[in-house]
Amino acid sequence: MKGHSTAITHIVVNGRDNKIISISKDKNIRVWDLQDCVCLQNIHSRNVPMSRFPISSIHYNVDANTLVLATFLVRVLSGIVDDVDTLHKAQTSHEMPLCTALYNANFKQVVSGCHNGVVSVWDILTGEKVMQFQTSPERAVEVTAMSFDGPKRRLITGSKDGTVKLWNFNNGALLTVLPLLDENEITGIIYINQRIYVSGWNKRVMWYLDVKEDSEIEYRVWNQYHAEDIYSMHAHCNKMLVTASYSGDIIVWNIDSGRAFFRFNASESQRPLLPNRVINQSAFGEFENSESQTLFKSEETSEESFEEPKVSEDSEVLLSKLGQGVSEELSASLRHSIPEGISKITLQEEESDVEVIKRCQTKRNQCKSDKPLPISAKELEKPRLAVEKALFLDTRERSPDTAILLTSAADGFIYAWSIHHQGGLLGKFKAVSAEGTAISAMSTDQRDKMLLTGDSTGYIMVGEVIQMQ
């Protein structure tokens, strides 16, 4: 295809219409037909005044058939669009709304999952779809959480029905299905030190050991300290784990031992609080329906459901500072497990969880009523206090005056926390422009200098992370 009289500097391809646009050094623009190899349009430089400087950059929008040229001026050339309706029609990558997306730096690909359980793999450089597969072929189940393994070669997906699966995302092959512990929605998956940490609406954190395909999968469920659904989970330097829930509780864990360090809740205190142990409600039901009490004497149940919470070194320092408040906090930890209808119960010293359950049952039987209980002000306040996302700043060290944890609440604020026994809430700021909007996603750059947030109305904001003291 001949036509230009000087060197060609830019070429763009419209594969949908089988056309090529070429631009030469003398600013001559030509449109070519790929099938017939003929020039369809010739635009001379005198018809597009662009100054005497050469064209340094161009961009072509296929959908709008628009060419943008730049010297020190910017010139826009608009072509004819055959179907005007498609011009204003929103372009989507999935048939259903997206739930989550990940970037794989090794393969330079983006992996996205949507409400009907479809996972798509995209080339980040071209934007083309490389692969697509269905995570639940029998029936469409929403993908609610995703993560890569350590080498970033396998994809781990969590679904609304509680299933966790490992995939070869390059060909869509299912590698492993982890044991199903319950059917609650999975909201967080993290891969650390050959372990797959999972959290969700079961209000607990659990981990699975990553083993070979033929080996039996080992797993463990940590003690429960959340009374409401866990919305978010994040890790700090492979040492600490943070989980945040619907009630506004933020729990910081030792990632190896599974012990709860601290509890934070902006609606209760700016200082670190003691984690409130929550008795397994299913254990209460089993006790209530059992004809005998031998169930609570078995070694497995006592270790699984009623083991006394162990206190870390940092928490021991905190205990000494709180003094008389300790007994009140321990009492609060059991109040989460008291059934509705019991407004008050006093915990006796050295009283076991089983004895507390027995007294709860007795007291509930005494106060049973057909009248529905009124909704408390605390329950009505929970949606506003819900923590949507938690994000650690890995480049920062723990100290009383350094915020290394950011959390976003349903009230539209981002809270900055110091994860230290002398720390707590260091500051907060409004991160949305409209009332009733919440931050639903947060991320930072590798140096933790820039903070990117996405809100419930679809806006993405970029801000600078400053030192909060």
JOCOR-V64397 format. One line per field, one symbol per residue. phi: phi as a letter, one per 30 degrees, with the letter a starting at -180 (. if undefined). psi: psi as a letter, one per 30 degrees, with the letter a starting at -180 (. if undefined). A space follows every 50 residues. Layout:
phi->???
psi->???
This chain:
phi->.cldcbddcbbbccddchbbcbbcddidcbcccddchbdcabcddddbdb iddddcabbbcddchbcccbccccbccccdcdcddddcdddbcbdcedca abccddchbccbbbdcidcccbdddciddcabbcdbddbdbddcabacde dicccccbcdcidbbcbdddbiddcacdedcacdddcbbbcbhibcdbbl ddibcbbcddbdeddddcbbcdecbccbedcbbabbhhbbbbbbbddjdb cccdddcidddbbbaddcadcdcddcdcdeddddddddcddbcdedcddd ddddcbdddccdddddddedddiddddddddddcddcdddjcdbacdddi dddddddeddddddddcdaddddddddddddeedcecdbbbdcddccdad cbdcbcbccddjccccbccbdcckdclabdcbcbdicbdcababddchcc ccbbcdcjdcbbbcdcdcb
psi->jkekflkkfkkkkifeghlkkkklfggkkkkkkeefhlkfkjjlfffijg aflljfklkkjeefhkkkkkcflkkkkkakkejeefefkkklflflkkel klkjfefhlkkkkafggkkkkkkfefgkkelklkfieekjkkjfklllae fhfkkkkklfgfkklkljfffgkkekjlkjelglkkfkkkjkhgkjkklb ffglklkkkjlleflkkklkklkkfkflkkelklljhgelkkkkleffkj kklkfefgkkdlkkjffelflklkkjkkkjeeeeeeeefkflgfeffkee eeeefgkkkkkleeeeeeefefcffeeeeeeeeffffklkfjekkkklkg kleeeeeeeeeeeeefgklfkkkkkleeeffeeffkjekkkkjffklklf gkjgkkkklfgglkkkkkikfgbajflllkglfkkgkljfkklllfghek kkkklfggkkkklkkljk.
